[in-house]
Amino acid sequence: TRYREPLTGFAAKLLGGNHADAEDVVQDAFIRGLRGLRASDRTMALRPWLYMIVRNRAFDHLRAEKRTEDPERLELVSAPPRTEPHASAAAREELDQIVAEIGRLPERQRLALVKHELGGVPHRELAGELGTSVAATKSLLVRARSSLADAVAA
């Protein structure tokens, strides 16, 4: 219940404002997320992980629409990028590290970063949610990005 509305808004933005498809994408993401949680005992930051699942499902939905519009482009649209296994593993490790570092950010910085960067919440709206000024919200975002960049670089 906590994540449904922001995730649906995020999915709708990715899907060009189509709320019906966004609701389907979010429902599918919740099902996949539940399966993933049951299949693993790893600790994870739930919110960014759910946003990542919604993003991937929305992109899958857009690719499926492209296939029905232009079947000749099927291979170009759905073909996964060709990378070496070690490059894929390195990318996965880097993503895991970034998600872990986001989880280590102070709560207000993490909330501001996730809502703004992943949820697309504008500065003014985010300031209202956090009970701060727009300038203070931007400062939170700068500190969060800086901390995250420093941690990943280290």
C-alpha positions in Angstrom: 0.0 0.0 0.0 2.9 2.4 0.9 4.6 2.1 -2.5 1.6 1.6 -4.9 0.8 5.2 -5.6 4.4 6.5 -6.1 5.3 3.4 -8.2 2.2 3.8 -10.3 3.0 7.5 -10.9 6.6 6.5 -11.8 5.4 3.8 -14.2 2.8 6.2 -15.8 5.6 8.7 -16.5 7.6 6.0 -18.2 4.6 4.8 -20.2 3.6 8.2 -21.4 0.8 8.9 -19.0 -1.0 5.6 -19.5 -2.3 4.9 -16.0 -4.1 1.6 -16.8 -0.9 0.1 -18.2 1.0 1.6 -15.2 -1.2 -0.2 -12.8 -0.6 -3.4 -14.6 3.1 -2.9 -14.6 3.1 -2.1 -10.9 1.0 -5.2 -10.1 3.4 -7.4 -12.1 6.3 -5.7 -10.3 4.8 -6.5 -6.9 4.3 -10.1 -7.9 7.9 -10.4 -9.2 9.2 -8.6 -6.1 7.4 -11.0 -3.8 8.8 -14.0 -5.7 12.3 -12.4 -5.5 12.0 -11.8 -1.7 10.9 -15.4 -1.1 13.7 -16.8 -3.3 16.5 -15.0 -1.6 17.6 -14.2 1.9 19.8 -11.3 0.9 19.3 -7.9 2.6 18.3 -5.1 0.2 16.9 -1.7 0.1 13.3 -2.4 -0.8 12.2 1.0 -2.2 15.0 1.4 -4.9 14.7 -2.3 -5.7 11.0 -2.0 -6.3 11.6 1.1 -8.5 14.1 -0.9 -10.5 11.6 -3.7 -11.0 8.9 -1.2 -12.1 11.3 0.5 -14.5 12.3 -2.8 -16.1 8.7 -4.0 -16.4 7.7 -0.7 -17.9 10.5 -1.0 -20.5 9.4 -4.5 -21.2 5.9 -3.2 -21.8 7.1 -0.6 -24.1 9.2 -3.1 -26.0 6.1 -5.4 -26.3 4.1 -2.5 -27.8 6.9 -1.8 -30.3 6.8 -5.4 -31.4 3.1 -5.2 -32.2 3.6 -1.9 -34.0 6.5 -3.0 -36.2 7.2 -6.8 -36.1 10.3 -6.3 -38.4 12.0 -4.4 -35.5 11.5 -7.3 -33.1 15.2 -8.3 -33.0 16.4 -4.8 -32.5 13.9 -4.0 -29.8 14.1 -7.2 -27.7 17.7 -8.3 -28.3 19.7 -8.1 -25.0 22.9 -6.2 -25.2 25.8 -8.4 -26.0 28.3 -8.3 -23.2 30.9 -10.7 -21.9 29.8 -12.6 -18.8 32.5 -10.9 -16.6 31.2 -7.5 -17.8 27.7 -8.4 -16.8 28.9 -9.7 -13.4 30.9 -6.5 -12.9 27.8 -4.4 -13.8 25.7 -6.4 -11.4 28.2 -6.0 -8.6 28.3 -2.2 -9.2 24.5 -2.0 -9.1 24.4 -4.0 -5.9 27.0 -1.6 -4.4 25.1 1.5 -5.5 21.8 0.1 -4.0 23.6 -0.8 -0.8 25.2 2.7 -0.6 21.7 4.3 -1.2 20.5 2.3 1.8 23.3 3.7 3.9 22.4 7.4 3.2 20.7 9.3 6.0 16.9 8.8 5.7 16.0 12.3 4.5 18.8 12.2 1.8 17.8 8.8 0.7 14.1 9.7 0.5 14.8 12.9 -1.4 17.2 11.1 -3.8 14.9 8.1 -4.5 11.7 10.2 -4.9 13.4 12.8 -7.1 15.6 10.6 -9.3 13.6 7.5 -9.5 10.1 8.8 -8.9 10.5 12.0 -10.8 9.0 14.1 -8.0 9.7 17.8 -8.7 11.7 19.9 -6.2 8.7 21.9 -5.1 6.5 18.9 -4.4 9.4 17.1 -2.7 10.0 20.1 -0.5 6.4 20.1 0.6 6.6 16.4 1.5 9.8 16.8 3.5 8.6 20.0 5.1 11.6 22.0 3.9 12.2 24.8 1.4 13.1 24.1 -2.2 16.6 25.3 -1.6 17.0 22.9 1.4 15.6 20.0 -0.7 18.1 20.8 -3.5 20.8 20.8 -0.8 19.7 17.4 0.4 19.9 16.1 -3.1 23.4 17.5 -3.7 24.6 16.0 -0.4 23.1 12.6 -1.2 24.6 12.5 -4.7 28.0 13.6 -3.4 27.9 11.0 -0.6 26.8 8.3 -3.1 29.5 9.3 -5.6 32.2 9.3 -2.9 31.1 5.9 -1.5 31.0 4.3 -4.9 34.4 5.8 -5.9 36.0 4.5 -2.7 
